[in-house]
Amino acid sequence: MVSSQARNKMNDDPERKAGVLHSVQQFSLFHSTESVQPLSCWSPSPIPQTNQSLTPAEVIQPPSPAPEGFPATESDVAMGTEADCWMDLQPPKQAVCSGELLLSISYLPAANRLGVVVMKARGLHRDTLQHSIELWVKLCLKHEGTRLKKKQTRRVKHQMTPVWNEMLMLEVPRDLLEKSRLELELWNQVSPGKQLSLGRFELGPQAPGPGHQHWKQMLANPRKQIAMWHSLSV
């Protein structure tokens, strides 16, 4: 409110009157009855809430199992499902026996000689001889994989049960016998330019089965002939 004295002074001074009126107008605008609207700010719309849970993309759900009576497909295995695989057990492969060879061995410690008597063969298969019979035995003495000696018997023709009764002497020091082995192989001359092996076996401390037993008996009985049948394995 403006007093009477101030109004009189304002009327006397026109510039002062104009300044007072301007202040009153500013005050009226500031206290206007119209409310000032606040500045609007953008906000993202809220994510709608659902009852369904989201599955992460990196989690791979396994496919549904195949119906009963239907085998699993390749896609089932590729998706990581566990599948039982059954197959029949196969018996271990064994060497085919093509006959037997009778052999006698002895060791003479004083002379450092190993005597091998190739006696005879039996049970040879006629189909492996291919209508031609000319049989002989090759012998090879090895020490730790190194060949020391090799010999062979004479050839016996036209006999399904050949007999040689032939002694082959090998000079071997006693200390080498513990790590040596004797390999024997039966051969047949099929044609003038073709030879066929009918089977082989070996004797020694590391030989399997009868080969180890025969060698052990020879070392335990020096100067004594020890004879034993051996199977020829193809």
Contacts in CASP RR format, 6 or more apart in sequence:
PFRMAT RR
TARGET T0000
AUTHOR 0000-0000-0000
METHOD contacts of the structure
MODEL  1
MVSSQARNKMNDDPERKAGVLHSVQQFSLFHSTESVQPLSCWSPSPIPQT
NQSLTPAEVIQPPSPAPEGFPATESDVAMGTEADCWMDLQPPKQAVCSGE
LLLSISYLPAANRLGVVVMKARGLHRDTLQHSIELWVKLCLKHEGTRLKK
KQTRRVKHQMTPVWNEMLMLEVPRDLLEKSRLELELWNQVSPGKQLSLGR
FELGPQAPGPGHQHWKQMLANPRKQIAMWHSLSV
2 10 0 8 1.000
2 20 0 8 1.000
6 20 0 8 1.000
9 16 0 8 1.000
10 16 0 8 1.000
10 17 0 8 1.000
10 20 0 8 1.000
11 17 0 8 1.000
55 61 0 8 1.000
60 79 0 8 1.000
62 79 0 8 1.000
62 80 0 8 1.000
62 81 0 8 1.000
63 75 0 8 1.000
63 76 0 8 1.000
63 79 0 8 1.000
63 81 0 8 1.000
65 81 0 8 1.000
66 72 0 8 1.000
66 73 0 8 1.000
66 76 0 8 1.000
72 81 0 8 1.000
72 83 0 8 1.000
76 83 0 8 1.000
77 83 0 8 1.000
95 233 0 8 1.000
95 234 0 8 1.000
96 233 0 8 1.000
96 234 0 8 1.000
97 231 0 8 1.000
97 232 0 8 1.000
97 233 0 8 1.000
97 234 0 8 1.000
98 124 0 8 1.000
98 125 0 8 1.000
98 128 0 8 1.000
98 198 0 8 1.000
98 199 0 8 1.000
98 232 0 8 1.000
98 233 0 8 1.000
98 234 0 8 1.000
99 121 0 8 1.000
99 122 0 8 1.000
99 123 0 8 1.000
99 124 0 8 1.000
99 125 0 8 1.000
99 198 0 8 1.000
99 199 0 8 1.000
99 231 0 8 1.000
99 232 0 8 1.000
100 121 0 8 1.000
100 122 0 8 1.000
100 123 0 8 1.000
100 229 0 8 1.000
100 230 0 8 1.000
100 231 0 8 1.000
100 232 0 8 1.000
101 118 0 8 1.000
101 120 0 8 1.000
101 121 0 8 1.000
101 137 0 8 1.000
101 184 0 8 1.000
101 186 0 8 1.000
101 201 0 8 1.000
101 229 0 8 1.000
101 230 0 8 1.000
101 232 0 8 1.000
102 119 0 8 1.000
102 120 0 8 1.000
102 121 0 8 1.000
102 122 0 8 1.000
102 227 0 8 1.000
102 228 0 8 1.000
102 229 0 8 1.000
102 230 0 8 1.000
103 116 0 8 1.000
103 117 0 8 1.000
103 118 0 8 1.000
103 119 0 8 1.000
103 184 0 8 1.000
103 203 0 8 1.000
103 214 0 8 1.000
103 227 0 8 1.000
103 228 0 8 1.000
103 229 0 8 1.000
103 230 0 8 1.000
104 116 0 8 1.000
104 117 0 8 1.000
104 119 0 8 1.000
104 225 0 8 1.000
104 226 0 8 1.000
104 227 0 8 1.000
104 228 0 8 1.000
105 114 0 8 1.000
105 115 0 8 1.000
105 116 0 8 1.000
105 117 0 8 1.000
105 182 0 8 1.000
105 203 0 8 1.000
105 214 0 8 1.000
105 215 0 8 1.000
105 218 0 8 1.000
105 225 0 8 1.000
105 226 0 8 1.000
106 114 0 8 1.000
106 115 0 8 1.000
106 218 0 8 1.000
106 222 0 8 1.000
106 223 0 8 1.000
106 224 0 8 1.000
106 225 0 8 1.000
106 226 0 8 1.000
107 113 0 8 1.000
107 114 0 8 1.000
107 115 0 8 1.000
107 172 0 8 1.000
107 174 0 8 1.000
107 177 0 8 1.000
107 218 0 8 1.000
107 219 0 8 1.000
107 222 0 8 1.000
107 223 0 8 1.000
108 114 0 8 1.000
108 115 0 8 1.000
108 222 0 8 1.000
108 223 0 8 1.000
109 174 0 8 1.000
109 222 0 8 1.000
109 223 0 8 1.000
111 171 0 8 1.000
112 171 0 8 1.000
112 172 0 8 1.000
112 173 0 8 1.000
112 174 0 8 1.000
113 169 0 8 1.000
113 170 0 8 1.000
113 171 0 8 1.000
113 172 0 8 1.000
114 141 0 8 1.000
114 169 0 8 1.000
114 170 0 8 1.000
114 171 0 8 1.000
114 172 0 8 1.000
114 177 0 8 1.000
114 182 0 8 1.000
115 167 0 8 1.000
115 168 0 8 1.000
115 169 0 8 1.000
115 170 0 8 1.000
116 139 0 8 1.000
116 167 0 8 1.000
116 168 0 8 1.000
116 169 0 8 1.000
116 170 0 8 1.000
116 182 0 8 1.000
117 165 0 8 1.000
117 166 0 8 1.000
117 167 0 8 1.000
117 168 0 8 1.000
117 225 0 8 1.000
117 227 0 8 1.000
118 137 0 8 1.000
118 139 0 8 1.000
118 153 0 8 1.000
118 164 0 8 1.000
118 165 0 8 1.000
118 166 0 8 1.000
118 168 0 8 1.000
118 184 0 8 1.000
119 163 0 8 1.000
119 164 0 8 1.000
119 165 0 8 1.000
119 227 0 8 1.000
120 161 0 8 1.000
120 162 0 8 1.000
120 163 0 8 1.000
120 164 0 8 1.000
120 165 0 8 1.000
121 135 0 8 1.000
121 161 0 8 1.000
121 162 0 8 1.000
121 186 0 8 1.000
121 232 0 8 1.000
122 161 0 8 1.000
123 160 0 8 1.000
123 161 0 8 1.000
124 135 0 8 1.000
124 160 0 8 1.000
124 161 0 8 1.000
124 198 0 8 1.000
126 160 0 8 1.000
128 188 0 8 1.000
128 196 0 8 1.000
128 198 0 8 1.000
129 160 0 8 1.000
129 188 0 8 1.000
129 198 0 8 1.000
130 188 0 8 1.000
130 190 0 8 1.000
130 196 0 8 1.000
132 188 0 8 1.000
132 189 0 8 1.000
132 190 0 8 1.000
132 191 0 8 1.000
133 157 0 8 1.000
133 158 0 8 1.000
133 159 0 8 1.000
133 160 0 8 1.000
133 162 0 8 1.000
133 188 0 8 1.000
134 155 0 8 1.000
134 156 0 8 1.000
134 157 0 8 1.000
134 188 0 8 1.000
134 189 0 8 1.000
135 155 0 8 1.000
135 156 0 8 1.000
135 157 0 8 1.000
135 159 0 8 1.000
135 162 0 8 1.000
135 186 0 8 1.000
135 187 0 8 1.000
135 188 0 8 1.000
135 198 0 8 1.000
136 152 0 8 1.000
136 153 0 8 1.000
136 154 0 8 1.000
136 155 0 8 1.000
136 156 0 8 1.000
136 186 0 8 1.000
136 187 0 8 1.000
137 152 0 8 1.000
137 153 0 8 1.000
137 164 0 8 1.000
137 184 0 8 1.000
137 185 0 8 1.000
137 186 0 8 1.000
137 187 0 8 1.000
138 150 0 8 1.000
138 151 0 8 1.000
138 152 0 8 1.000
138 184 0 8 1.000
138 185 0 8 1.000
138 187 0 8 1.000
139 150 0 8 1.000
139 151 0 8 1.000
139 152 0 8 1.000
139 153 0 8 1.000
139 168 0 8 1.000
139 182 0 8 1.000
139 183 0 8 1.000
139 184 0 8 1.000
140 147 0 8 1.000
140 149 0 8 1.000
140 150 0 8 1.000
140 182 0 8 1.000
140 183 0 8 1.000
140 184 0 8 1.000
141 147 0 8 1.000
141 148 0 8 1.000
141 149 0 8 1.000
141 150 0 8 1.000
141 170 0 8 1.000
141 172 0 8 1.000
141 180 0 8 1.000
141 181 0 8 1.000
141 182 0 8 1.000
141 183 0 8 1.000
142 148 0 8 1.000
142 180 0 8 1.000
142 181 0 8 1.000
142 182 0 8 1.000
142 183 0 8 1.000
143 176 0 8 1.000
143 179 0 8 1.000
143 180 0 8 1.000
144 179 0 8 1.000
144 180 0 8 1.000
148 170 0 8 1.000
148 172 0 8 1.000
148 176 0 8 1.000
148 180 0 8 1.000
149 170 0 8 1.000
149 171 0 8 1.000
149 172 0 8 1.000
151 168 0 8 1.000
151 170 0 8 1.000
153 164 0 8 1.000
153 166 0 8 1.000
153 168 0 8 1.000
154 164 0 8 1.000
154 166 0 8 1.000
155 189 0 8 1.000
156 162 0 8 1.000
156 163 0 8 1.000
156 164 0 8 1.000
172 180 0 8 1.000
177 219 0 8 1.000
178 205 0 8 1.000
179 205 0 8 1.000
180 204 0 8 1.000
181 202 0 8 1.000
181 203 0 8 1.000
181 204 0 8 1.000
181 205 0 8 1.000
181 206 0 8 1.000
181 207 0 8 1.000
182 202 0 8 1.000
182 203 0 8 1.000
182 204 0 8 1.000
182 215 0 8 1.000
183 200 0 8 1.000
183 201 0 8 1.000
183 202 0 8 1.000
184 200 0 8 1.000
184 201 0 8 1.000
184 202 0 8 1.000
184 203 0 8 1.000
184 230 0 8 1.000
185 197 0 8 1.000
185 199 0 8 1.000
185 200 0 8 1.000
186 197 0 8 1.000
186 198 0 8 1.000
186 199 0 8 1.000
186 200 0 8 1.000
186 232 0 8 1.000
187 195 0 8 1.000
187 196 0 8 1.000
187 197 0 8 1.000
187 198 0 8 1.000
188 195 0 8 1.000
188 196 0 8 1.000
188 198 0 8 1.000
189 195 0 8 1.000
190 196 0 8 1.000
197 234 0 8 1.000
198 232 0 8 1.000
198 234 0 8 1.000
199 232 0 8 1.000
199 233 0 8 1.000
199 234 0 8 1.000
200 232 0 8 1.000
200 233 0 8 1.000
201 207 0 8 1.000
201 211 0 8 1.000
201 230 0 8 1.000
201 231 0 8 1.000
201 232 0 8 1.000
201 233 0 8 1.000
202 211 0 8 1.000
203 211 0 8 1.000
203 212 0 8 1.000
203 214 0 8 1.000
203 215 0 8 1.000
203 230 0 8 1.000
204 211 0 8 1.000
204 212 0 8 1.000
204 215 0 8 1.000
205 212 0 8 1.000
205 215 0 8 1.000
205 216 0 8 1.000
206 212 0 8 1.000
207 215 0 8 1.000
210 228 0 8 1.000
210 229 0 8 1.000
210 230 0 8 1.000
210 231 0 8 1.000
211 228 0 8 1.000
211 230 0 8 1.000
213 228 0 8 1.000
214 226 0 8 1.000
214 228 0 8 1.000
214 230 0 8 1.000
217 226 0 8 1.000
218 226 0 8 1.000
END
